[in-house]
Amino acid sequence: MSKLKEIMSAMANSQFGRALFRHGWPDNPKDQALLLTNDFSLHMFPVKVKKHAPKFWYTWCLGGISLATFIILTLTGIMLMFYYVPSTHRAYQDMIDLRYVVTFGRFMRNLHRWAAHAMVFAVFFHMCRVFITGSYKPPREMNWVVGIILLLVTTLLSYTGYLLPWDQLAYWGVQVGTKLAEYVPVIGADISWLLLGGKNIDQNALLRFYVLHTVVLPAVLVFFIGVHFYRIRKDGGI
């Protein structure tokens, strides 16, 4: 044990180790205090919290529920990706296999679907709560804008996942949505082309929806969630 401690101390006190940990191996009270006070998690949360803020009736924990559903969606989505192929020849059959062949496949798919519905409702009601309690007022107006972006991205995540089962409901639902997008002034046709990769809902559309749903939009959401928590911290908490 002492040998391992010496190795860890040598690594932490090396040039590379100090670049990572700044203060080297915490083998004295001062460095141990620095390790605690420089902890990133301490900078994500306010030093003081108002007395009413932690009460359940004030926030209904809607922000926490939104984050929890996103974590569930991420975990179940990764598991579903092991069995799903974004191909017009295989997508629907993969959905059938998940229901009847893959162990716990139906449970994972249903958990993913219901968590997606729950996240949309939680984010929407979270925005309503913020509006009703006046939490969008200065100095929190920037975080209100970030919240609107998060609501928009959440809706787009739900919409892009709608096509992936590649059944009749998904096909015609996306058909209606993309046709509506064409009526957006000036850029409507470009939005539809960007989503579909053409004029028809085919392999290009399925692949684009898959990439948006699994890579692009989750990355955008994670970024703005980080900004959202950072602004809560800088604006003095809830």
Summary of the structure (lengths in Angstrom):
residues: 238
radius of gyration: 23.2
end to end distance: 44.4
largest distance: 70.3
contacts: 634
relative contact order: 0.10
helix: 72%
strand: 0%
